[in-house]
Amino acid sequence: MAETLDATSSLESTTVGVYRTAATVKGGRRFSFSALVVVGDRQGSVGIGYGKANQVPQAIEKAQKVAKRRMKRFPMEGRTLPHAVTGRFGACLVRLLPASPGTGVIAGAAARAPLEMLGIQDCLTKSLGSNNPKNLVKAVINGFEQLRSKDQIASLRGVDLGKTEVEEAIERGQAFMPATGGGGERAVAPVNVVGQDKGGGRGGRGGGGRGGRSGSGGGGPRRVEKEAPSDSGAVKSDTGSQSSGGGEDKS
């Protein structure tokens, strides 16, 4: 995760790895730590540093200071690289390819750190050979040193290059990117209506069924229906009156 170093210059650092070394002495083992850090401003400048100390925080702090001193500026084409390059260091070989907008940084943890600190947001990478993180980071920096902008190549050749393939790919990709207008209306988030009943259902805050927060009877009033008297009860009452009347006649 990136850590902000200086708010005024917008410098950020990413720790690629922390390594421990043990030395056997007379009283036991003595440990020392080393850290590999990448520092950049995400605007075209990046540097790497390696520091050693007896504690991890001190090692990271030393590496950050070294990386700030070694920062260099490299050319960019929008959010991607101006052209494809191949970086080498030791037994590591890293191929860096520009990509259209929306692709993202397709890389491992070690190669991703210098790319993101440089400000690259769309790039394809392929690592060949050794996968040592220390050598991978240095191989990516070696690839950055081979980058040349369009104006630099045009001045060296003395000709007008016109529109490059990377610029055409960026224009095609921009057609599919969402518009980023500051004055536009915000999109309304979708509402999940799965499992909801229009009549209120058995639960919920405003439903008229059982449960809910508004009491045992829900939020809506209940409709109470009175049962109509059955005919059998009326017949029984008539027969009872007749029997009582008949008894009076007999008496």
Residue frames relative to the residue before (quaternion, step in Angstrom):
aa qw qx qy qz dx dy dz
M 1.0000 0.0000 0.0000 0.0000 0.00 0.00 0.00
A 0.4858 -0.6891 0.4584 0.2809 3.56 -0.94 0.95
E 0.1720 -0.7710 0.6094 0.0677 3.54 -1.12 0.82
T 0.3935 -0.7309 0.5119 0.2209 3.56 -0.82 1.03
L 0.2480 -0.7874 0.5521 0.1171 3.58 -0.78 1.08
D 0.8072 0.0085 0.0620 0.5870 3.54 0.76 -1.08
A 0.3592 -0.7600 0.5015 0.2048 3.57 -0.59 1.15
T 0.6366 0.5502 -0.3389 0.4210 3.61 1.04 -0.69
S 0.7708 0.3086 -0.1671 0.5317 3.59 0.96 -0.86
S 0.3779 -0.7571 0.4565 0.2749 3.62 1.32 0.05
L 0.2966 0.7522 -0.5303 0.2551 3.58 0.93 0.89
E 0.0723 -0.7820 0.6189 0.0152 3.55 -1.04 0.87
S 0.1808 -0.7810 0.5909 0.0906 3.55 -1.18 0.60
T 0.1271 -0.7620 0.6321 0.0604 3.53 -1.19 0.69
T 0.3005 -0.7528 0.5616 0.1661 3.56 -0.81 1.03
V 0.3039 -0.7744 0.5313 0.1600 3.56 -0.52 1.19
G 0.7919 -0.1937 0.1539 0.5583 3.59 0.90 -0.85
V 0.2113 -0.7302 0.6360 0.1329 3.53 -1.31 0.55
Y 0.1211 -0.8178 0.5626 0.0028 3.56 -0.72 1.12
R 0.2269 -0.7755 0.5801 0.1029 3.56 -1.10 0.81
T 0.1022 -0.7777 0.6195 0.0291 3.52 -1.03 0.89
A 0.1749 -0.7879 0.5863 0.0696 3.58 -0.91 0.96
A 0.1047 -0.7726 0.6252 0.0357 3.55 -0.94 0.98
T 0.3240 -0.7580 0.5378 0.1769 3.57 -0.76 1.05
V 0.0336 -0.7910 0.6099 -0.0346 3.55 -0.74 1.15
K 0.7545 -0.3999 0.2655 0.4477 3.54 -1.33 -0.03
G 0.7501 0.3989 -0.2237 0.4776 3.60 0.94 -0.81
G 0.7681 -0.2583 0.1786 0.5580 3.63 1.21 -0.01
R 0.6562 -0.4667 0.3828 0.4528 3.55 -1.00 -0.87
R 0.1967 -0.7676 0.6028 0.0931 3.52 -1.03 0.89
F 0.2322 -0.8006 0.5447 0.0920 3.56 -0.72 1.13
S 0.0256 -0.7511 0.6593 0.0253 3.52 -1.23 0.67
F 0.2623 -0.7815 0.5567 0.1033 3.56 -1.13 0.72
S 0.0996 -0.7621 0.6374 0.0549 3.51 -1.23 0.64
A 0.1454 -0.7952 0.5872 0.0416 3.57 -1.12 0.70
L 0.2168 -0.7408 0.6256 0.1130 3.53 -1.19 0.80
V 0.0170 -0.8231 0.5623 -0.0784 3.58 -0.52 1.25
V 0.1876 -0.7455 0.6310 0.1046 3.55 -1.19 0.75
V 0.0890 -0.7960 0.5986 0.0055 3.59 -0.79 1.06
G 0.1613 0.7825 -0.5869 0.1313 3.56 -0.97 0.91
D 0.4189 -0.7013 0.5212 0.2470 3.55 -1.34 0.22
R 0.4273 -0.7190 0.4394 0.3278 3.62 1.32 0.05
Q 0.6572 0.4752 -0.3179 0.4912 3.59 1.17 0.52
G 0.7684 -0.3645 0.1817 0.4937 3.57 1.17 0.53
S 0.6935 0.4147 -0.2808 0.5179 3.61 1.24 0.02
V 0.1064 0.7859 -0.5981 0.1153 3.57 -0.94 0.92
G 0.0276 0.7848 -0.6186 0.0253 3.55 -1.25 0.56
I 0.2735 -0.7530 0.5777 0.1564 3.57 -1.18 0.54
G 0.0572 -0.8004 0.5966 0.0109 3.56 -1.17 0.67
Y 0.1574 -0.7683 0.6173 0.0625 3.54 -1.18 0.69
G 0.0290 0.8225 -0.5639 0.0679 3.57 -0.68 1.13
K 0.1965 -0.7723 0.5966 0.0950 3.56 -1.22 0.64
A 0.1447 0.7645 -0.6182 0.1115 3.56 -1.14 0.76
N 0.6108 -0.5585 0.4135 0.3794 3.54 -1.34 0.14
Q 0.7471 0.2650 -0.1752 0.5838 3.60 1.27 -0.30
V 0.6078 -0.5948 0.3885 0.3547 3.56 -1.17 0.64
P 0.6698 0.4965 -0.3445 0.4315 3.69 0.74 -0.81
Q 0.6549 0.5023 -0.3204 0.4649 3.58 0.98 -0.79
A 0.6369 0.5234 -0.3373 0.4545 3.60 1.01 -0.72
I 0.6593 0.4966 -0.3113 0.4709 3.60 0.97 -0.82
E 0.6444 0.5237 -0.3249 0.4526 3.59 1.00 -0.80
K 0.6433 0.5088 -0.3234 0.4719 3.59 0.99 -0.78
A 0.6595 0.5088 -0.3119 0.4571 3.58 0.94 -0.87
Q 0.6361 0.5253 -0.3342 0.4557 3.61 1.01 -0.72
K 0.6486 0.5096 -0.3237 0.4635 3.59 0.97 -0.77
V 0.6522 0.5018 -0.3170 0.4715 3.59 1.00 -0.82
A 0.6604 0.5148 -0.3119 0.4491 3.58 0.97 -0.84
K 0.6344 0.5241 -0.3364 0.4580 3.61 1.02 -0.71
R 0.6605 0.4959 -0.3141 0.4681 3.60 1.03 -0.71
R 0.7375 0.4201 -0.2260 0.4781 3.59 1.08 -0.66
M 0.3691 0.7473 -0.4886 0.2580 3.60 1.18 0.22
K 0.0546 -0.7779 0.6260 -0.0023 3.54 -1.07 0.90
R 0.3906 -0.7036 0.5457 0.2337 3.54 -1.25 0.46
F 0.0954 -0.7976 0.5956 0.0000 3.54 -0.92 1.02
P 0.5258 -0.6494 0.4411 0.3274 3.63 -1.07 0.67
M 0.1124 -0.7662 0.6311 0.0442 3.52 -1.27 0.67
E 0.2619 -0.7243 0.6138 0.1731 3.54 -1.33 0.39
G 0.7937 -0.1569 0.0687 0.5837 3.55 0.14 1.27
R 0.7723 -0.2738 0.2403 0.5204 3.55 -0.61 -1.20
T 0.7096 0.4030 -0.2504 0.5209 3.61 1.24 0.12
L 0.6681 -0.4870 0.3810 0.4139 3.56 -1.33 -0.16
P 0.5382 -0.6374 0.4289 0.3465 3.62 -1.06 0.55
H 0.7912 -0.0714 0.0488 0.6054 3.61 1.13 -0.52
A 0.6185 -0.5504 0.4145 0.3778 3.57 -1.30 0.21
V 0.0192 -0.7860 0.6176 -0.0183 3.55 -1.06 0.85
T 0.2469 -0.7350 0.6110 0.1594 3.54 -1.36 0.33
G 0.1542 -0.8070 0.5674 0.0546 3.56 -0.62 1.18
R 0.0972 -0.7981 0.5944 0.0167 3.55 -1.02 0.84
F 0.1647 0.7380 -0.6490 0.0839 3.51 -1.20 0.71
G 0.8234 -0.0137 -0.0333 0.5663 3.55 -0.58 1.16
A 0.7854 -0.2645 0.2306 0.5100 3.55 -0.81 -1.07
C 0.5616 0.5991 -0.3853 0.4210 3.61 1.29 0.14
L 0.0185 -0.7608 0.6487 -0.0046 3.53 -1.15 0.78
V 0.0363 -0.8053 0.5905 -0.0400 3.57 -0.68 1.16
R 0.2007 -0.7668 0.6039 0.0841 3.54 -0.88 1.06
L 0.1093 -0.7952 0.5962 0.0161 3.58 -0.72 1.16
L 0.0540 -0.8114 0.5811 -0.0312 3.56 -0.73 1.14
P 0.4295 -0.6760 0.5216 0.2941 3.62 -0.95 0.77
A 0.1539 -0.7859 0.5960 0.0581 3.56 -1.19 0.64
S 0.5884 -0.5832 0.4376 0.3494 3.55 -1.29 0.44
P 0.6548 -0.5211 0.3554 0.4164 3.64 -1.15 0.42
G 0.7549 0.3560 -0.2955 0.4648 3.54 -1.04 0.91
T 0.5203 0.6511 -0.4175 0.3619 3.60 1.24 -0.14
G 0.3131 -0.7413 0.5297 0.2680 3.58 0.88 -0.93
V 0.5641 -0.5694 0.4716 0.3678 3.54 -1.35 0.00
I 0.1044 -0.7904 0.6034 0.0138 3.56 -0.42 1.27
A 0.4085 0.6844 -0.4890 0.3543 3.57 0.01 1.31
G 0.5696 -0.5771 0.4626 0.3586 3.52 -1.33 0.24
A 0.7379 -0.4243 0.2850 0.4408 3.54 -1.32 0.03
A 0.6945 0.4794 -0.2937 0.4491 3.61 0.87 -0.88
A 0.7158 0.4267 -0.2608 0.4874 3.61 0.89 -0.85
R 0.6047 0.5778 -0.3610 0.4126 3.61 1.13 -0.52
A 0.6058 0.6061 -0.3625 0.3664 3.61 0.97 -0.81
P 0.7298 0.3936 -0.2852 0.4807 3.69 0.63 -0.88
L 0.6104 0.5537 -0.3651 0.4330 3.61 1.06 -0.59
E 0.6969 0.4575 -0.2796 0.4762 3.59 0.88 -0.91
M 0.6567 0.4985 -0.3261 0.4625 3.61 0.97 -0.73
L 0.6159 0.5262 -0.3494 0.4708 3.60 1.16 -0.46
G 0.5380 -0.6180 0.4076 0.4031 3.58 1.11 -0.66
I 0.4362 0.6893 -0.4654 0.3435 3.58 1.25 0.23
Q 0.1111 -0.8117 0.5725 0.0338 3.58 -0.86 1.01
D 0.7618 0.2078 -0.1355 0.5984 3.60 1.26 -0.32
C 0.3199 0.7352 -0.5288 0.2784 3.56 -0.42 1.24
L 0.2205 -0.7376 0.6235 0.1361 3.54 -1.22 0.65
T 0.0649 -0.8021 0.5935 0.0083 3.58 -0.98 0.85
K 0.0588 -0.7599 0.6457 0.0464 3.52 -1.32 0.48
S 0.1943 -0.7919 0.5740 0.0755 3.55 -0.70 1.16
L 0.0543 -0.7847 0.6174 -0.0108 3.55 -0.92 1.00
G 0.7548 0.3517 -0.2704 0.4832 3.55 -1.08 0.71
S 0.8236 -0.1839 0.1579 0.5128 3.55 -1.05 -0.79
N 0.2665 -0.7641 0.5689 0.1462 3.56 -1.16 0.69
N 0.2536 0.7688 -0.5379 0.2351 3.58 1.10 0.67
P 0.4621 -0.7133 0.4359 0.2960 3.66 -0.61 1.03
K 0.6278 0.5389 -0.3526 0.4373 3.61 0.99 -0.74
N 0.7090 0.4417 -0.2664 0.4809 3.57 0.87 -0.90
L 0.6059 0.5597 -0.3622 0.4341 3.61 1.09 -0.63
V 0.6583 0.5006 -0.3150 0.4656 3.58 0.91 -0.89
K 0.6741 0.4822 -0.3005 0.4720 3.60 0.93 -0.84
A 0.6220 0.5270 -0.3486 0.4624 3.60 1.09 -0.60
V 0.6329 0.5142 -0.3330 0.4734 3.61 1.04 -0.72
I 0.6430 0.5042 -0.3252 0.4760 3.60 0.99 -0.78
N 0.6224 0.5289 -0.3361 0.4689 3.59 1.06 -0.69
G 0.6355 0.5058 -0.3296 0.4813 3.59 1.09 -0.64
F 0.6199 0.5384 -0.3455 0.4544 3.60 1.03 -0.72
E 0.6535 0.5323 -0.3204 0.4323 3.59 1.00 -0.79
Q 0.6622 0.4959 -0.3065 0.4708 3.60 1.21 -0.35
L 0.4985 0.6674 -0.4281 0.3504 3.61 1.25 -0.13
R 0.0421 -0.7663 0.6411 0.0054 3.55 -1.12 0.81
S 0.4142 -0.7033 0.5192 0.2533 3.55 -0.95 0.86
K 0.6799 -0.4935 0.3592 0.4064 3.53 -1.32 0.28
D 0.6623 0.5061 -0.3127 0.4555 3.59 0.97 -0.79
Q 0.6360 0.5300 -0.3389 0.4470 3.59 1.00 -0.74
I 0.6790 0.4741 -0.2988 0.4743 3.59 0.91 -0.87
A 0.6410 0.5246 -0.3313 0.4518 3.59 1.00 -0.76
S 0.6644 0.4905 -0.3116 0.4700 3.59 1.00 -0.76
L 0.6493 0.5121 -0.3250 0.4588 3.60 1.03 -0.70
R 0.7255 0.4136 -0.2410 0.4945 3.60 0.98 -0.82
G 0.3580 -0.7521 0.4866 0.2634 3.58 1.11 -0.55
V 0.6407 0.4739 -0.3338 0.5036 3.61 1.15 0.52
D 0.4865 -0.6234 0.5229 0.3181 3.52 -1.35 0.30
L 0.3215 -0.7921 0.4929 0.1621 3.57 -0.57 1.17
G 0.3662 -0.7255 0.5089 0.2838 3.61 1.09 -0.50
K 0.7244 -0.3939 0.3160 0.4693 3.56 -1.18 -0.61
T 0.3399 -0.7615 0.5217 0.1797 3.56 -0.78 1.05
E 0.6647 -0.5002 0.3714 0.4122 3.55 -1.30 0.22
V 0.6260 0.5353 -0.3411 0.4530 3.59 1.06 -0.70
E 0.6539 0.5056 -0.3159 0.4658 3.60 0.96 -0.80
E 0.6451 0.5040 -0.3250 0.4735 3.59 1.01 -0.73
A 0.6459 0.5095 -0.3242 0.4670 3.60 1.00 -0.77
I 0.6397 0.5159 -0.3332 0.4622 3.59 1.03 -0.74
E 0.6511 0.5077 -0.3222 0.4631 3.61 0.97 -0.78
R 0.6536 0.4950 -0.3239 0.4722 3.59 0.98 -0.76
G 0.6771 0.4934 -0.3006 0.4557 3.58 0.99 -0.76
Q 0.6146 0.5622 -0.3543 0.4251 3.58 1.09 -0.63
A 0.5872 0.5887 -0.3730 0.4116 3.59 1.14 -0.52
F 0.7314 0.4032 -0.2280 0.5004 3.59 1.14 -0.58
M 0.5459 0.6056 -0.4067 0.4122 3.60 1.26 0.01
P 0.5219 -0.6345 0.4541 0.3447 3.63 -1.02 0.68
A 0.5313 -0.6290 0.4683 0.3207 3.53 -1.14 0.71
T 0.2071 -0.7799 0.5840 0.0886 3.55 -0.98 0.93
G 0.1441 0.8082 -0.5495 0.1556 3.56 0.47 1.23
G 0.4436 -0.7218 0.4655 0.2558 3.56 -0.86 0.91
G 0.7464 0.4168 -0.2323 0.4638 3.60 1.06 -0.71
G 0.4904 0.6820 -0.4314 0.3290 3.59 1.20 0.03
E 0.5739 -0.5835 0.4450 0.3635 3.50 -1.28 0.30
R 0.4806 -0.6655 0.4929 0.2884 3.51 -1.11 0.71
A 0.5090 -0.6502 0.4733 0.3068 3.52 -1.06 0.76
V 0.4131 -0.7013 0.5288 0.2409 3.55 -1.07 0.79
A 0.4336 -0.7081 0.4945 0.2569 3.55 -0.82 0.98
P 0.5196 -0.6405 0.4541 0.3370 3.62 -1.02 0.66
V 0.3246 -0.7361 0.5690 0.1703 3.53 -1.19 0.71
N 0.3556 -0.7363 0.5397 0.2005 3.54 -0.85 0.99
V 0.0370 -0.8172 0.5745 -0.0286 3.57 -0.55 1.20
V 0.3793 0.7302 -0.4902 0.2876 3.57 1.22 0.31
G 0.8235 0.2165 -0.1780 0.4932 3.57 -0.82 0.97
Q 0.5856 0.5662 -0.3840 0.4348 3.59 1.24 0.06
D 0.2706 -0.7602 0.5753 0.1337 3.55 -1.05 0.87
K 0.4996 -0.6698 0.4575 0.3041 3.58 -0.92 0.88
G 0.6988 0.4870 -0.2813 0.4420 3.61 1.04 -0.66
G 0.6899 -0.4723 0.2955 0.4621 3.59 1.17 -0.01
G 0.2617 -0.8018 0.5066 0.1788 3.61 1.05 -0.64
R 0.6719 -0.4995 0.3754 0.3977 3.53 -1.34 -0.33
G 0.7952 0.2306 -0.1304 0.5455 3.61 1.14 -0.36
G 0.4765 0.6768 -0.4884 0.2762 3.54 -1.26 -0.37
R 0.6431 -0.5475 0.3773 0.3798 3.52 -1.32 0.20
G 0.8088 0.2579 -0.1345 0.5111 3.58 0.90 -0.85
G 0.4431 0.7131 -0.4515 0.3021 3.55 1.23 0.14
G 0.4342 -0.7093 0.4972 0.2471 3.52 -1.22 0.47
G 0.5428 0.6373 -0.3963 0.3771 3.58 1.20 0.26
R 0.7403 -0.3730 0.3051 0.4688 3.49 -1.26 -0.52
G 0.7749 0.3419 -0.2569 0.4655 3.58 -1.18 0.62
G 0.4775 0.6601 -0.4998 0.2939 3.53 -1.30 -0.33
R 0.5980 -0.5936 0.4206 0.3364 3.55 -1.33 0.17
S 0.6571 0.5484 -0.3208 0.4057 3.58 1.13 -0.40
G 0.7705 -0.3053 0.1785 0.5304 3.60 1.12 0.43
S 0.7027 -0.4708 0.3220 0.4253 3.49 -1.28 0.03
G 0.7376 0.4219 -0.2388 0.4701 3.58 1.10 -0.56
G 0.5894 -0.5805 0.3906 0.4038 3.62 1.19 0.15
G 0.6747 -0.5251 0.3519 0.3812 3.54 -1.33 -0.11
G 0.7336 0.4268 -0.2454 0.4684 3.62 1.03 -0.64
P 0.5548 -0.6100 0.4377 0.3586 3.61 -1.14 0.52
R 0.4128 -0.6988 0.5310 0.2435 3.51 -1.14 0.68
R 0.3338 -0.7232 0.5724 0.1948 3.50 -1.13 0.70
V 0.1597 -0.8029 0.5721 0.0506 3.57 -0.55 1.23
E 0.1463 -0.7898 0.5939 0.0459 3.56 -0.75 1.08
K 0.3185 -0.7474 0.5561 0.1753 3.55 -0.90 1.00
E 0.4177 -0.7081 0.5110 0.2510 3.51 -0.98 0.87
A 0.4370 -0.6900 0.5173 0.2554 3.59 -0.96 0.86
P 0.5312 -0.6326 0.4433 0.3479 3.62 -0.98 0.71
S 0.4494 -0.7028 0.4887 0.2556 3.52 -0.96 0.91
D 0.5981 -0.5843 0.4225 0.3500 3.57 -1.22 0.51
S 0.5991 0.5821 -0.3667 0.4097 3.57 1.09 -0.65
G 0.6416 0.5224 -0.3273 0.4564 3.59 1.06 -0.70
A 0.6436 0.5148 -0.3223 0.4658 3.56 1.06 -0.76
V 0.6418 0.5227 -0.3255 0.4571 3.54 1.04 -0.83
K 0.6482 0.5217 -0.3240 0.4502 3.54 0.99 -0.85
S 0.6563 0.5093 -0.3225 0.4538 3.58 0.96 -0.81
D 0.6372 0.5226 -0.3302 0.4602 3.61 1.05 -0.73
T 0.6684 0.4982 -0.3038 0.4612 3.58 0.90 -0.91
G 0.6354 0.5335 -0.3292 0.4510 3.57 1.07 -0.75
S 0.6619 0.5002 -0.3107 0.4639 3.58 0.98 -0.79
Q 0.6406 0.5224 -0.3279 0.4573 3.55 1.07 -0.77
S 0.6608 0.5033 -0.3170 0.4577 3.55 0.95 -0.85
S 0.6551 0.4937 -0.3285 0.4682 3.58 0.99 -0.72
G 0.6497 0.5162 -0.3218 0.4559 3.56 1.07 -0.72
G 0.6341 0.5356 -0.3225 0.4550 3.55 1.07 -0.75
G 0.6311 0.5399 -0.3341 0.4457 3.56 1.05 -0.72
E 0.6472 0.5273 -0.3254 0.4440 3.56 1.05 -0.74
D 0.6228 0.5426 -0.3407 0.4491 3.59 1.08 -0.72
K 0.6576 0.5212 -0.3177 0.4415 3.52 1.00 -0.88
S 0.6678 0.4895 -0.3165 0.4629 3.52 0.99 -0.73
